[in-house]
Amino acid sequence: MTYQQTIAYLFKMLPMFSRMGSVAFKKDLTNTLALCEALDNPQTKFKSIHIGGTNGKGSVSHMLAAMLQTAGYKTGLYTSPHLYDFRERIKINGEMVSEDFVIRFVERVQPLIVQIQPSFFELTVAMAFDYFAGQGVDIAIIEVGLGGRLDSTNIITPELSIITNISKDHTNMLGHTMQAIAAEKAGIIKEGVPVVIGERNDETAPVFIEKASTERSPIFFAEDFYEVTEWQLAANYLRVKVVDKALKKSIPYQLDLGGIYQTRNIKTVLQAIHILQQKGWNINNNHIQAAFSSVKKLTGLQGRWEVVHQEPTIVLEVAHNEEGIRQMLQHLQHLSYNRLHILFGMVKDKEPELILSLLPKDAIYYFTQAQIPRALAATELLQKAQERGLSGVTYTDVNAALQKALSKAATDDLILVCGSIFLVAEVKRAEF
């Protein structure tokens, strides 16, 4: 098969959560373990860091990968979903896995696919682990797909576990309370492995503390060790001053990621690096400074308050759940612009009524949808929006909506594409 035929085969033959939703989610590790056993258990052949949480885990994963590769380590990075190219999920030092490897891997495991009938995610996890082991990475950053306890990535024993934060998302699969969701996320805490918690919350902290105690895992809440005291926002970067509470010292950093919400993730990353340093990983402040300023260049991170055009400003933002939208709106409050145009689409399982109720009433709306079965129809989204005091027009796809917004926008307007990772993924960014 060619690469395109191989990818088409995977998309067609394997249940894919991003397209189908919860029916594609396998609530046990049996298939992943069987795949990896057939591959001689590659997950045991490299060191790793395991990162879960509701929001921020993608950003934290990419920041840590940037720091480790800046420090000279051959660094694997597994994330999901991809935006434009399947190979974005599996990288080493910012370079995507080769098309040839993907073809050869699928050909090699085809009999297993027929026998085990894994999900798309289960197979891609096994593919990533096999690639990292074969390439001899020094360490791999592994992002949880969904939840934690039963996520396919949860067959590794990492150097460090990280849980960025907890908010309500995927409640139909993870539970309807913060404590229930936290319990699922806490499933990545392993015996004796230190864990960093990005944000302290009165509802969820006891869940993490109890799990860490049971596993005899040292637990660290990032905000107990670091505090962002100042920040300055620009279109394509964020300058911060961070106080190291132990050293009682303020250190400036500049990130090439523009979102204010990164001030939360910075603390998590710095505490994670501190623990890695204590475990013998050679990462110094020069590495940290250089990596923070070049995360996108080093790792290819996209879609996090990503400015792709000026005059008017066009921003791509993958915020798609309640907390993510709240953080995005907080960021908007600190910007200067004339009119706000919001291109908005959602998937069916994201509580649209709640999220629509958060959006500003005075924006100009273009309701649209991603081209996947899981997408909420733009016409239905408009109806729900009107019930919450929002008005706008529907478009069959995001690029039609974007062209209309560009034709209406003045040079000092802001055009924001948000609401679904899959909507952002369909923007034809090559045109900008």
Secondary structure, DSSP 8 states (H G I E B T S, - for coil): --HHHHHHHHHHHS--HHHH-GGG--SSSHHHHHHHHHTT-GGGSSEEEEEE-SSSHHHHHHHHHHHHHHTT--EEEE-S--SS-GGGGEEETTEE--HHHHHHHHHHHHHHHHHH---HHHHHHHHHHHHHHHHT-SEEEEE-SSSSTT-TTTT---SEEEE------SHHHH-SSHHHHHHHHGGG--TT--EEESS--TTTHHHHHHHHHHHT--EEEGGGTEEEEEEEE-SS-EEEEEEETTTTEEEEEEES---TTHHHHHHHHHHHHHHHHHTT----HHHHHHHHTTHHHHH---SSSEEEETTTEEEE----SHHHHHHHHHHHTT---S-EEEEE--BTTS-HHHHHHHS-TTSEEEE---SSTTB--HHHHHHHHHTTT--EEE-SSHHHHHHHHHHH--TT-EEEEES-HHHHHTS-GGG-
